[in-house]
Amino acid sequence: MSNQNSSARHHSLNFATAIGLCCFCLLSIQQPLAADEWTIRTADGTETISASAHGSAEGVKALMLPDGSIRLEPSANIIKRVPMDGLALAAAEEMSETLKGELGGELVLTLYDEPFLVALVLSDPLDRRDDRRAAGFLKKAVRFQQNVNRVFERFADEVDLKLTEPEFPLVMLVFESDDDFEAYATEATGGRGLSASSVLGFYSGITNRLALRLTECDTFEVPLHEAIHQFVYNRGLAKRLAPVPSWWNEGIATGFENNGETIGVGPGRISADFAERAQTANSSDWNGVVSGDTAFRRDSLAGDAYTHAWSLHWYLVTQHRKQYADFVRSLGQLEPLTDQTPESRLAIFQRAFKQPPNEMQSEFPRVLSVGLRRQRVRKQETSRRGWMTRRSNLARVEINAGSVNGGPIRVHGAMKNISPIRSMSFVVRVETDGGLYADWHVPNLAPGRTMKLLPQNVQKAAPGAIGVGGTRFGVAVETAVPDSPEAKNWAAGDLPVPVFSRVR
């Protein structure tokens, strides 16, 4: 025991020293971004901007702006390009003011601790008593980013990948309101990819921002996943807008797992969750996972696609570590706005690992089984039969549903206010695929407090529905600040009713 502890301390000291030296060297040789002054034709005339050329494709150029965002400009609109000494990067204070102007002025609270800039976007003004909680949340979010940074550096060291320092402040946006998040997500992504209502958080290579629902900061699972994406593209492993395959992009991000602020699993460890999912995932062949990205962009297929991505990435990190590092370094050479055919992706993979993905897929169950025994991975706790757990709109809801002798569905449960900053008013509904629902109104629940949802029958008919019993149910949550007009209407008995659609 004593020798093991001494060895662990010695290893940590060596690692910390190595990281310190590495950062010093990187900082000492880091060069300012080359930049040009661009004159661009607009609908109102012309404008002149300072930007760094980030890549080009037929008919379009990618211009890196001082705040780290990328502007895609049609080549035909570029009138003149004049070289400059270097790009004057935006200061964190300037970026903070920009965020406030863009997202809500006084409703945006920010905290900067180099290189992390966290912005909390409120739905309504805070009472004075809630200011301290909001400030505490911002500090917690920055601290979490620092923790992620440390484990990311540790993984890079383990697989012999060199990192660079971020050139820009790393922005995390946290939206208190799900509606505000979904509106921002739709605008930021242009409506491409997964539907905004099904997205819990995302990192954008265009804005260079990480955007999250405050609801997801209850567990920090989604913030961890998206932060890894942000680090990949800001610490030198890959270039933004390059054709990095989705299986690797999602594989490395799913490789990290946390328990709250503690991040205890890296890509070389087995995820109990994904190991269990891997045994029931669809039979998509790994050749297709490697060669194409389509499954990662469709709501109905994304879950299994992420499972295959974790499986393949874990297999490569543990079974082909040297080749894996070489492969990642080759990804870092891919240029923005270039393209790869499915055939070329598959060929590049096979050259790197001397084996087709499908052969690895055949070996994976045996290798995983051995790894589960060696790492003594505990089986995931299964949810209680008849219970559903849902996190939505700052609530964590647990619902039990059942019926006796074919009678009406009877439901009960509990809900918790998972907002870290203020009391909220809630309406919780259970909705069946037959158009019936039951609801509870919780007028004022303090942060972290739990309220029982007393038993009742699901018997109210949703407008436009026939109102038959149904066989499946879902949970919906609506939230408002207690003294808002909406919450006052609820308190007066004017509760929102569901728009009927079949529960999927």
N, C-alpha and C positions, 0 to 999 in steps of 0.2 A: 504493500500500500504506500509506504513512504517513498520507495523508489519510483513508483508510477507517478505520484504527485510531483516529485522533483523533476521527472522527465517532462511532464506536461507543462510545468512552469518554464522550463528551459526552452521547450519548443515554442511556447507563446512569445518568449522574449526574442528568439531568433526571428520569428515571423514578423513581429512588430518592427524590429530593426530593419528587416529586409524591405518592408513596405515603406518605412520612412525614407530609406535610401532611394528606393525606386521613385517615390513621389518627388524627392529633391532633384533627381536627375531629370525626370520628365519636365518639371517646372523650369529647370535651368535651360533646357533646349527648346521649349515650346515656342513656336514662331507665331506672330500675329497672322490672322487670315489675310491672304491676298485679296484685294478688293478693287473694284472699278466704280466709276460714276456712270450710271446708266440714264440715258434720256429716253423716256417711254411715251409713246402716243396713247392718249386716253380719249374718252368720249368728249371731254371738255377742253381738250388741247394737248398739252404735254406735261409731264412731271419728271423730276430728276431725283434719283435715289442713289444711296451708297449701298452696295451689296457685293457679296462674293459669289462668283460663278460656282454652282454646286453640281452641275451636270446638264446634259442636253439630250434631246431626242428630236426626231423629225418634227419640225414646226414648233418646238417649245423649249424654253430654257428654264432651269431651276435656279433661282437667285436666293442666296442666304442673306437674310436681313440682320441688322445689328442685335435684335433680341433673340436670334436663333431660329426664328420661324423661316419657312421657305415660301417664296412667291413663285408660282408657275406662270410664266409670261409667254404668250405667243411670240415667236421670233419676228414675225412681221410687224409687231408693235415697237420693236427696239430700233430707235433712230440712231443713237450714238453710244459708244462705249469708250470711256477715257480712263486709263490706268490711274490708280491711287497708291499711296504708300502702304496702306493697310486698313482693315475695317475697324472703325471705332465702335467697340461693343457697347451695348446699352448697359447701364448700371442697374443693379437690383432695385434701387429706389425708383428709377425711371420706369422699369417694368412693372413695379407695384402700382404706380399711378396709372399706367396704361390699363392694367387689369381692372382697377376701380372704375375707370371711365368706360370700359367696355361692358362690365358685368353688373354694375349696380351702384356705383359711388359709395355712399356710406354703408351700404349693405355688404360691402366686401372688406373683410378684415385680413391683414397679411402679417406674416412673420418671415424674416430672412435670417438664415444662419448658413453662411457659405458652405456649399454651393446651392443650398435648398431654399426655395421660395414657396411657401405654402399660403394659399388664399382660401379663406372660408367664405362662401357665397350664401348669405342669409336669405330666408324667405321674407322675413319681417324684421323691423328694428328690435334690438334687445332691450329688456329692462336692465336697469343698473345692476340688479342682483345677479344677472346672468352674464355680465361682462367678464367676471373672473373665470367662469366655466369656459367661455369661449377662448380666452387667453390660454387657459390650461390645455384645451384641445389643440390649439396651434402648436404649443410646445411639445405635446405628445406626438403630433404628426411629424414634426421635424426630427424628434428623437427616433421615431420609427425609421425614417429615411436614412438616418445615420447608421442604424442597426443593419438595414438592408445593404448599405454600402460596404459595411465590414464583412458580411458573409459573402457578398459578391466578390470582393477582393480575395477572400480566403479560397473560394472555389477557383478563381483564375490562377492563383498561386499553385493550387493542387494539380491543375492540369497543364501548367506551364504556359499560360497565356499572359502576355504583357498588356497592361491597361494604360490609357492616357488620362489626364485630368480633364474634367468637363470644361468646354470653352465658354459655356453660357450658364447662367443660373438655371437650375432644374426646377421647373414649375409644377406644383401639384395643386389642382383646383378641386375643392370639396364643396358639393352643392347640398345645402340643407333640404331643399325641395326636390323630390323626384321629377316633378314637372319641369323645373328649371334645368335639371340635368339632361332630361330627354330633349328639350328644345336646343340646348347647347350641343348635344351629341349629334342631332340631326343636321345642324348647321355646320359643325366642324367636319363631319364626314361626308357631307353632301348627300346624305341618305343612302350611301353605298355600304355594302356589307350587311351585318346582322341588324335587325330592326332595333331602333333606339330603346323600345320598351323591354327588350330582352337583354340589353347590355347593362352590366353592373358597373363597369368602369372601362376606360380605354386609354391607351397612349397613342398620340397622333404624331407621325413623322413629319407632317406639314407644320403644325404649330409647335412641336417639341414639348407639348404639355401633357401631363397625366391628369385625367379628369375622373372624378369618383362621385358616387352617391354617399352622403354622410351615413346612410344606413349601413353601408359596407365597412365603415370604420368601427363597427361593433366587434368584429373579429379580426380585421385587417388582412383577411385572406386575399381579397381582390386587390387592395392597395399593394400588397407584396408582389403579386403576379405582374401588375402593370408597371411597378417600379423597376422590375428586372428588365422589361422591355426598354424602359427609358435609359437604364444604365448600359444596356447592350449598344445603343446607338449614340451614347454620349461619352463612353469610356473607351472607344477605339476598337471594339470588336467588329462592328459593321457600319456601313455608311447609310444614312437615311435615304429612302427611295431607291435603294439598290434591290435587285431581285433575290433577296434572301428567302429561301424556302420556308413556308409556313410551318412545316413539321419541326424544323430546328428552332425557329423563332418561338413557337409555343412549347416545344419540348424543354428548352432551357428554363422558360418561365414557370412551367408546371413542376420543375425539379426542386423548387424551393418551397418549403412549408413552414408554417408558424403556428404558435399557440399564443394568440394575442400579440404582444410586442416581442416575444421571444421567438427567434427563428432557429429551429432545431434540426431541420432536414434540408440538405443540399442535394444537387443532382446525382451524387454518388451513393446516396442512401435511398432505400426503398420507401415509397409513399404507400402507407397501408390503404389509403383511399383508392389510388390509381391501380395498385396491385389487385384489389378486389374488382374494380371496374374492368380491368384487362381480361378477366376471365369470362365476362359477359358481353364485351363490346362486339359490335358487328364484325363480320368476317372480311372487312376491307383489306385487300392485300397491301403489304408495305411498299411494293413497287409503285402502286398508285398513290400512296401517301407521300412518297418521296418526290414523285414526278409532278404532282398537281396540288393546287391550293383550294380548289372549289369547295371541298367539304368543310373547310374552316370558316366559310363565309355564308353558310346556310344554317338557319335556326334549327332545322330538323336533324342535321347531321353533325353539328359542331361538337356535341358532347363526346361521341365516339371518336371523332377526329383528334380531340385533345388527348384522349386516352391512348390512342396509337402513337401520338407524338411523344407523350411521356415515356411510353414503353420503349420506343426506338432510341430516344435520347439516353435513357438510363442504360440500355444495353450497350450503346457505343461508349459512354463514359466509363463503364466498368469493364468491358471486354476488349475495347480497342482504344485505350486512352491516348497513346502516342499519335495514332492515325486521326483520332478525334481532334486533337489540338492542331494538327496540320490542316485538317479540313476546315476548322473554324478560321484559321489564318487565311485560307483561300477565300472564305466568305468575305473577309475584310477587304479583299482586293476587288470585289464586284463594284462596278461603277453605278452611280445613280441614273435612273431612267433608262437603263439598258434592260434587255430581256433575255430569258432563257426558254428554250423549248422543253417540253416534258422529256423528250428523248435525251437532250443534252444534260438535264439535271440527273437523270438516271445514270448516264455514262460517267459523269463527274463523280457521283457517289461510288460507283463500282471501282473506278480507278483509285479513289482515296482509300477504300476499305477492302479491296480485293475480293469482294463478295457481294452478290446481289441482295437487296433488302429482303426479298421473299425467303431466302435461305436463313437469314437472321431471324425472321419471324417464326420459322419452324423450330429454331433452337431456343427461342425466347422462353417458352413455358418451363423447360428444364432449368435454364439458368435462373429464372425468377424463383423457382421452387427452392433451389439451393441457396439463393440469396436470402429468402424469407427465413430459412432455418438458421443461417449464419448470423443474420442481424436480429433474430428473435423478434420479428415484427408481429405486433399484436393485431388480431383481427378487429376491424372496425365494429364499433357498437352499432347494432341494428336498431332502427326506430321501433317504438312500441307499436304493436299491431293496432290498427284502427286510428292511429294518431297522425296528424300532419303538422309539420313545423314550417313556418314561413316567416321570412324577414322582408318587410316592405314598409316604406314610408315611416321610418323611425320606430317601427314596432316589431317585436319578435312575438309571434303568435303560435300557440300550440292548441290544436283542436282535436277532440275525439268525436267521432261520429258512429252511430249504429242505429239499428232498428230491431224491433221485436215482432216476430210473427208477421212480417210484411207490413208493419205499421209505418207511420211517418218517421223520417230520419230525425234522430234526436242528437243534439250537439251540445258540447260544453268544453271548457278549456281555460286558458289563461293568456294574458298578454303582458309584455314588458315594454316600457318606454326606453328605447335604447339610444335616444338622443343624449349626447354628452353635455348639452349646453342649456336646455330649458324644458319646462313643463309643456305638455302638448295635450290637445283634445283629439280623440280618436273615434272613428266609426269603423267597427270590424264586422265584416259580413262573411257568412258561409253561403256559397251559391252552388246550386246543383245544375247538372246538364239538362234537367227537365224544366228549368225556369223558376224554381222556387228558391227562396232565400230566408235566412234568419240574420238579425243584426243586433249589435250591442253598441251603446253609446257610452264612452268613457270621457266625461267632460273635462277633467283636469288631472293629469297624472305626472308626477314629478320625475325627473331623470333617474333612471335605474330602478324605479318602483314597478311592482307587478300587481296586476288586478285580475281577480277571477272573473271568468265569463260564465255566468250561471246557466244551467241547463235550459234548453227550450227546443221546441219542434221547428223544423225547417218547413214553414207552411205559407209564408208570404209569396204572392205571385209577382214576378218581375213584369213591368210594363212590356207588352208585346209578346209575352210568353203564354203558352197554354196552361202552364202551371201543374205539370205532372211531376211525380216524385223524383225520377232520375236515378241513375246508378253511380254517378261520380260527383265529387264536389271539389270546389276550390275555395281559396280564402283571399279576400280583397280587403285592403286597409286604406282609409282616407284620413288625412291628418290636417289639423289647423292649429294656429296659435290660439290659446284659450280666449283672449279678448278680441279676436278678429271678428268681423261681421259674419263670416262663414260659421265660426264656432258658436256665435250667439244664435244664429238660425237653428243650428242643431239643438242647442239647449232649449229652444222654444218648441221643439218637436218636429221641425222641418228637416228630417234626416235625408241624406242622399239615397237614391234608389239605383239599383244596378241597371246597366244596359244589357239586355239579354243576349248572350252568345253561348254556344255550347262549350263546356269546360273541356279543355284538351288534355 
